[in-house]
Every structure is written in structure tokens, then in C-alpha cells.
Amino acid sequence: MRALSIAATGMSAQQLNVEVIANNIANINTTGYKRTRAEFTDLLYQVERMQGIPAQSPDEVVPEGAQLGLGTRLAAIRLINVQGPLAETGNQLDLALNGPGWFQVQGPDGETLYTRSGSFNTNATGQIVTTDGYPIEPALTVPAGTTGVEITETGEVYAKLEGQADLVAVGQITLANFTNAAGLNALGGNLFQATEASGPAVTGLAGSISFGTVRQGYLENSNVDPIREITELISAQRAYEMNSKVIQAADDMAGVVSKGIR
């Protein structure tokens, strides 16, 4: 009975949907996290009767066919790359992007990776790095004797040295953007990798066209909406239950047939 396999694809789809929602909820407090959404597509159709074929009258055609769908499957898990709310921290090396763009960092193998999490710090040599120790690109090093760091909205970094009234220029933060940010490869640790689907990174300065501004002393919170996620969780749970009811009904119908044969 085809209803069993069709409903089984529905249950599998809703189970995966719940897993995506669970990951969103788990990352509700992850800095710079972007929620994801599972998207599904219908499977191939089994044709019982083709539309457009000649009808009984030679001058007419069948206006409607009979095509039976065979279920659903996962099409994509889409990254919803919209701005998250900014939270003030007061930490001078906490940076948030207000608008489009990605910070660039150097990965463990030297490859350029991308992140929206601006929770930076300095290492033992004064280089500005992520919480996992990956240096920001281009490299920025705070000189010894620095008592404070000031970062403008356009990403210019200045250091205030002990005993000096004038600020010392440290360097410039450059941002990256992508034609299709949803095509980035998520590596975990708030890091993303460019792919053929995302297109190559287009770099530029904060505040210029197609790039947001840098906010010092702020972090971008997750863009997960708890109310939306709970609503979608309930909807997925109900859909799973309905598919299980279909399987139960199909099994009962099959039982009636087998009992009738006996």
C-alpha cells in the first residue's frame, strides 16, 4: 500500500524539521548565529492517467489527468542571513556588524574563513584574534603599552598608548560579502567557508556600499525568535502525528483485507 511509504516520507521530513528547529533553539544565545529553515519538495509523481490524451470523442482531449504524489524529501536547509539585535557589552574588542558583511579570519590551515561573531581579544603578541585564537585578516597587532583601543564605524583601529595624547593607527578592518551567503559552508565555531555556491568573497570597507558599519563595544545576538521556533515546533509535531495516523489507518485497511482473505 503506497500510503505507508508516502506517510513514512512525511514522518522522516518532520523529524528532520524538528532537528533543524532544535538546533536553532540550542543556539539562541550564540553570538552572530543565523537561524536555518528546512525546505522540502515533493517527490516524483506516478501517472495513473495522462492529461491531454485523446478522449472518447476524437475532437476532444482529456482535460485533467490523474497523478499520484509519492511523498516529500528535503530540498535544502536554508541559512536565514538577517540582522540580529545588537547588545552592548562595553568590551572595547567586542565588535558587531550593523548591516551586511562578514569579518575575515585566518583558519588553522591558513585559509580565509568568515564570521559574524565579533567577540575578539588579543593574544600574547598583541594580535587581535577570535575566542579560538584565529587572527583577524588583515592582521592587526596592538602595540605594547596600549591602554585603550578605539575602532571607528568604518573599521579603522587606533591604539591609545601610555604617556601619549595622540592615538596611533593600528590598521584597517576589511569586511567580506557574498553574492549568495546562503551557499556558505558552515564549519561550526561561528565560522563559514566560501564555496562555489556562495561565490568568491567581495571585500570592502565598513560603511561603503553593500557593507554595514562596525559598532565597537557591541555584539550581534542570534537572530532566532523563540516564539517563532516554538510555533514551528508545535506545527512540526502535529504534522508528524498526522503522518503517523495515516500509517495507522493504512495498516488497519490492510488488516481488513487480510482478514477478509482468511
N, C-alpha and C positions, 0 to 999 in steps of 0.2 A: 504494500500500500504506500503510494507516493507521499501521502500526508505525513507519514512518520519521518521520512528523510527531510521533507520541507520544513517541518516544525523543528527538527533537530538542528538545521542550519540557523533557524531563528534563535534557538536557545544558545548556540555557540556564539552568535553575534552579540547577544545581550550580555553574555558572560564577559566577552572582551570589552564591551561598552562599560560595564561596571568596573573592570580593571583600569581602564583609562580614567574614569571618574575618581577611582580610589587614589590613583597617582596624583591627580590634581589636588585632592583634599590633603594628601600627605605632604604636598609641597606648598601648602597655603601660607607658610611663613618663610619660604625660601626666597632669598634676595634675588630679584630680577627674573624669577621664574615666569614662564609664559604657559598658560593653560593649553591643553590639547583637546581635540574633539575627534571622536571616532566617526568616520563616514562610511556608509555602506552602499552597495549597489546590488541590484537583482541579478540572479543567475540566468543562464540560458533558458529559453522557453521551448517547451515541447509542443509542436504544432499538431492539433487534432483535426483542424480543418483550415485551409488556407483561404484568406480573403482575396477577392479579385478574380477567382477562377470562374469559368462559365457556370451559370445557374441552369436550372431546368429549361428555362426559355433561352433559345440561342442568342437572343439580343441583350440579355442581362448577365450581370456578374454577381457573385456572392458579395453582399455589402460588408459583412462582418465575418471575421474568422474566429477560430477557437484556439487560443494559445494558452497553455498552462505553464505558469511560472514554477520554477523548481527550487526557489528559496532565495537566500541572500548570502553575501560574503563581504568581507572587509575590503574597502576600496583604498582608504588612507587614514592615517592618524594625523590630523592637521594641526600645525602649530599656530595658535591664535596670537599673533605678534602685535598686540595693542599695548598702549602705555599703562603701566601700573602706577598706583599712587606713590607719591614721594613722602618719605618720613625723615624728619630732621633728627640727626644724631649728634651734631656738634663736633664730631671727629674730623679733623682737618684733611685726612686722607680718605674719607668716605666720599665717593663721587656718584652722582646719579645723572642719567641722561634724560633730559626733558624733551622728548621727541625722538625721531628715528635715528638709528646709528648703533654701532657696537664698538666696545673697547677692543683693542687688539693686544693679545698677549702671546708670548713665546712659549710653546708647548715643550714637553720633555725631550722631544726629538728635534727641536729647532723649528718645527712647523708653526706657522701663524695660526692661532686659534682666536675665537671671538666670544665675547661675553657681555651681558647686560649688568652683571653684578660688579659694582664699583667699590667693593669693600677691600681697599688696598692698604698696604703697610710698607715699611722699609725693612730690608734685610740687614745683615751685619755690615755690608759695604755701603749702605745708604741707598741702594737701588729700590725703586718703587716696584712692589710685587703684589701678586694676589695672595689670598689666605693660604694657598697651596704652594706659594713660593715661585710662581711663574712670573717672570719680569714683563712689565708692560712694554709694548712696542709703539713708537721707537723708545729705546731705553732712556730712562730718566733717573738720575742719581742725585740725591740730596747731599750737598757738601757737608763736611764735618763742621760742627759748631752752629748748626741751624737751630734756631729757637722757634721757628714757625714757618709754615708753608701756606702760600696763597695761590689759588687756582682760579683763573677768570672763567667766565661763561664760554669763552672761545677756546678754552683748553690751554692757555699759557700758564706755565708753572714758574712761580717765583719763590725764593727762599729768603727768609729774614735771618741774617747772621748776627751772632752775639757781638755787640760793640759797634755795629754798623747801622746807620739810619736808612740807607738806601737798600731796596730789595735787589737781589741778584737773580738774574734769569737762569732757570734750570733747563728749560726746554719747552716743547710743544706737544700736547696730546693730540694725536690724529685719530679720527674715527673711520670706521668702515661701514659700508652699506651694500645691500644686495638687491638685484632685480627681483628675486624670488626668495625671500627669507624663510618661507615655509619649507624650502628644499634643503636647508642646512641639516647636517648630521649631528644629532645630539650625542655628546660623549660622556655626559654626566659631569658633576662638579661645576655646574653652571657654564660649561664650555661647549662651543659648537665649532664645527669644521665645515669649510666650504666644499661643495660638491658640484658636479656638472649641472644638477638640477637647480641649485641656488644661483649659479653663475659666478664669475670671479668677483672678488671684493673691489668695490669702488671706494677709494679713500678720499678724505677731505677734512676740512677743519670744522670744529663745532660752531654752530651758528650760521654756517653758509647754507646755500640751497641744498635741500634734501638731507640736512643733518640737524639734529637737535642741539640744545645747549647743555653745557656741563654745570651742574649745581654742586658746589663744594659743601660738605657737611650734611649731605643728604644721601639716602639710599632709596632705590626703587623697590617697592614691595612687590610681591606676587600679584598678578592680575586675576587671580582666582576669586570668583564671587561665591562665598559659601552658600548663599540662598539658592543660586542657580544650580550649583553642583548637587545639593540635596534634592532639589526638584527633579533634576535629571536622573539622579539615583533612584528615586521612587518610581519614575516613569520606566526606567530600565528593568526594575524589579517586577513591575506589573506586566511588562511585555514578556519577560521570562516566564512568569506564571501562566500567561495566556498560551504561550507556545507549549508549555508542559500539559495544559488542559487539552490542546489539540492532540498531542501524543496519546494521552489517556483515552480520549474519545475514539481515535483511530484504532487503538488496541482493543477497546470494547467492541467496536464494529467488527474487527477481525475475529474476536471471540464468538460473536453471534454467528458468523459464517461457519467457523469450525464446529460449533455445537450443532448447527443445522445439518452439516455433512454427516456427523456421527449419528 
